[in-house]
Amino acid sequence: MNHERISIIGSGTMGHSIALSISLAGLDVKVWGNNQGDLERGKNGFLEKLEVLCRYNVITQEEAEKIKGRVVFTDVLEQCLQEATFIIEAIPETLALKQEWFQKLDHYCGPETILASNTSGLSPSDIALHTHYPERTVVTHFWNPAHLIPLVEIVRGKHTSDQTVERALALLKKINKKPIVVQKEILGAIGNRLQYALFREAQHILEQGAATMEDIDAAVRYSIGRRLAVTGPFLSADMGGLDVFESISSYLFPDLSASQTSLSAMNHCVEEGRYGQKNGAGFYEWNESFSKKMNDERERELIEWVKKDLKQLS
Ligand SMILES: NC(=O)c1ccc[n+]([C@@H]2O[C@H](COP(=O)([O-])OP(=O)(O)OC[C@H]3O[C@@H](n4cnc5c(N)ncnc54)[C@H](O)[C@@H]3O)[C@@H](O)[C@H]2O)c1
């Protein structure tokens, strides 16, 4: 399909930033939210992010006006779905809710319309369980914030057709993403499996008393964190020398954490209601100035990458 007509179901954290990704690339998009308050929050999030992109000179004010004109926010489902050829679902991460919505969308939309889920880790086959056309269901997992992170993991389910995967790939490339295809449903897909392997080991090192959490964070930020942005694990191994990596693996693998659950520091935080930045304390204390500093720093770094990516495209 040359010109997909895209609609997004859900205007929350992911829905509105996926819409920004799409409209930034010059495509029209409709976003459905489940009530006016929800839509207002989505629209405000969209406009704030657009403003930040202007402030960092990623786009001009004139371009921002055009981008705004490409997005329709609505709480009328029929208006959102009308003529859609590619629907991205970004509603809460509950299997029963997603199944219910896919059944509804399957019933409403012609069999040519792709139904993509932004699920963080649910199985596309399970999500499509009650649909008549499971071949057009696929996961397109955008990362948060979707307009700044290039990776989108396309996860195919047992019945997902090649054509569905190809259309997802074509659309994601068109909006300047770096899509990968996960050929087999695997819990957490790729990115989250790797991220959580690192998180488990970071907790393990802390629990051993080998280093402070600030130093563990610094160790990642100032070493592999910098390098992994250029070379993934296999490229890093090849460039380091496989004989060396094999020798280190042989004594290190048996010593790495194989814990089946979160470790004690994390459990203590959760038991005490310390959920992190969102409620003021987690591993770190999140007062207003620390929150602002970290949000600004992360946004600035990610935007620098977006600028580099855009330069490569031009
Ligand atoms: N937030 C993240 O960091 C992140 C990253 C990647 C993937 N995801 C996945 O994206 C999906 C959406 O996550 P989010 O963080 O945007 O959630 P969110 O809570 O911010 O937004 C969900 C949106 O879904 C709609 N909604 C709410 N309740 C609904 C209901 N009962 N029925 C239908 N629609 C309803 C609303 O428009 C709401 O804004 C989830 O599957 C999540 O796992 C989230």
The ligand as a Gaussian input file, in Angstrom:
#p B3LYP/6-31G(d) Opt

LIG

0 1
 N        4.670000       4.327000      28.486000
 C        5.702000       3.667000      27.989000
 O        6.877000       3.908000      28.348000
 C        5.480000       2.610000      26.939000
 C        6.546000       2.266000      26.080000
 C        6.324000       1.321000      25.064000
 C        5.088000       0.703000      24.956000
 N        4.080000       1.042000      25.827000
 C        2.775000       0.375000      25.629000
 O        1.905000       1.265000      24.922000
 C        0.545000       1.057000      25.325000
 C       -0.021000       2.367000      25.834000
 O        0.750000       2.803000      26.937000
 P        0.730000       4.319000      27.441000
 O        1.901000       4.463000      28.335000
 O        0.563000       5.242000      26.288000
 O       -0.618000       4.322000      28.304000
 P       -1.441000       5.586000      28.826000
 O       -2.151000       5.137000      30.044000
 O       -0.591000       6.802000      28.893000
 O       -2.518000       5.843000      27.664000
 C       -3.496000       4.901000      27.316000
 C       -4.576000       5.559000      26.504000
 O       -5.528000       4.563000      26.142000
 C       -6.848000       5.102000      26.201000
 N       -7.605000       4.335000      27.213000
 C       -7.531000       4.394000      28.567000
 N       -8.356000       3.482000      29.129000
 C       -8.970000       2.876000      28.101000
 C       -9.941000       1.833000      28.024000
 N      -10.455000       1.272000      29.111000
 N      -10.362000       1.459000      26.792000
 C       -9.847000       2.035000      25.665000
 N       -8.936000       3.006000      25.684000
 C       -8.507000       3.417000      26.875000
 C       -6.706000       6.551000      26.550000
 O       -6.712000       7.301000      25.367000
 C       -5.353000       6.632000      27.240000
 O       -4.776000       7.898000      27.078000
 C        0.592000      -0.047000      26.376000
 O        0.345000      -1.267000      25.756000
 C        2.030000       0.029000      26.905000
 O        2.466000      -1.177000      27.457000
 C        4.240000       1.992000      26.794000

